[in-house]
């Protein structure tokens, strides 16, 4: 891990004042890596769009948006989104985005730990994510925190050079996960 003594990196809940910086950050990070779903400029979210997301996340108990900052600059974010449908209300889906210049500082790990602690407080049973199968570093991090591979979407993303990449679907379950065998399925 890189030396963070010279930097004042913090992670906190997103505020409305972060909307403009989040719009810029999303555009920048989409162009820095092929691990994202979008290429730079695609699926643009304006500062107003981010304001609406932040307000929604502040109201919804099963939503959370965190930002990572170096001094006052927003350099990463993580967003969890729940579901209002009763049959899906036990789970959330999340993703983490960090500027490439800040990879290796442990921000992803810290955000993940905060999401897990928050999900336990909210009594969320399942945390879902999708990750490029080629993003070995991220997969190892998720596995360290007991995320399991639930499936693989073959040739899910086509990269700029025309190469296809698989996407892994991963999930982490609360400690109260029910395990069923073939002889005793759920009723």
HUHU-V619232 format. One record per pair of residues at least 6 apart in sequence whose ideal C-beta (glycine too) atoms are under 7 Angstrom apart, sorted by sequence separation. I is the first residue (numbers start at 1). J is the second residue. D is the distance in whole Angstrom. If there is no record, write none. Layout:
# HUHU-V619232
I,J,D
I,J,D
This chain:
# HUHU-V619232
30,36,5
57,63,4
69,75,6
83,89,6
158,164,6
159,165,6
180,186,6
29,36,7
56,63,6
57,64,6
67,74,5
68,75,5
82,89,7
131,138,5
157,164,7
30,38,5
57,65,4
68,76,4
83,91,7
119,127,6
131,139,6
157,165,5
30,39,6
31,40,3
68,77,7
98,107,5
155,164,4
156,165,7
30,40,5
67,77,5
82,92,5
98,108,6
156,166,6
157,167,6
54,65,6
66,77,6
81,92,6
131,142,7
155,166,7
156,167,4
30,42,7
53,65,7
65,77,7
66,78,5
80,92,5
81,93,6
96,108,5
115,127,7
154,166,5
27,40,6
129,142,7
153,166,6
27,41,7
65,79,5
80,94,4
152,166,5
153,167,4
79,94,6
96,111,5
64,80,4
78,94,6
79,95,6
152,168,6
153,169,7
27,44,7
63,80,6
63,81,5
78,96,5
151,169,4
26,45,6
63,82,6
133,152,7
149,168,5
150,169,5
62,82,3
77,97,6
150,170,6
76,97,6
94,115,6
149,170,6
150,171,5
23,45,6
60,82,6
76,98,4
148,170,6
23,46,6
75,98,7
76,99,6
147,170,4
148,171,6
23,47,5
75,99,5
147,171,6
132,157,7
147,172,5
76,102,6
146,172,5
20,47,4
23,50,5
75,102,5
92,119,7
145,172,6
19,47,4
22,50,4
142,170,5
112,141,7
116,145,6
139,168,7
62,92,6
68,98,7
19,50,4
76,107,6
134,165,6
19,51,4
92,124,5
109,141,6
133,165,6
78,111,4
91,124,7
94,127,6
108,141,6
112,145,6
132,165,5
133,166,4
90,124,7
91,125,6
95,129,6
133,167,7
16,51,6
19,54,6
80,115,6
90,125,4
91,126,4
92,127,6
93,128,4
94,129,6
132,167,6
133,168,5
90,126,6
92,128,7
93,129,7
78,115,6
91,128,6
130,167,5
131,168,5
16,54,6
130,168,7
15,54,7
68,107,5
130,169,6
131,170,6
14,54,5
129,170,5
14,57,7
68,111,7
128,171,5
127,171,6
66,111,6
126,171,5
127,172,5
126,173,6
66,114,6
125,173,6
18,67,5
25,74,6
125,174,5
124,174,7
14,65,4
13,65,7
14,66,7
22,74,6
25,77,7
13,66,6
14,67,5
21,74,4
12,66,7
64,118,6
11,66,6
12,67,6
22,77,6
18,74,6
11,68,5
9,68,6
10,69,5
62,122,6
9,70,6
61,122,6
8,70,7
62,124,7
7,70,6
8,71,6
14,77,7
33,100,7
29,97,5
32,100,4
29,99,6
26,97,7
28,99,7
25,99,7
9,105,6
35,132,5
9,107,7
11,110,6
11,111,6
35,135,5
4,105,5
2,104,5
1,104,6
2,105,5
11,114,6
1,105,7
1,106,5
37,157,7
34,159,5
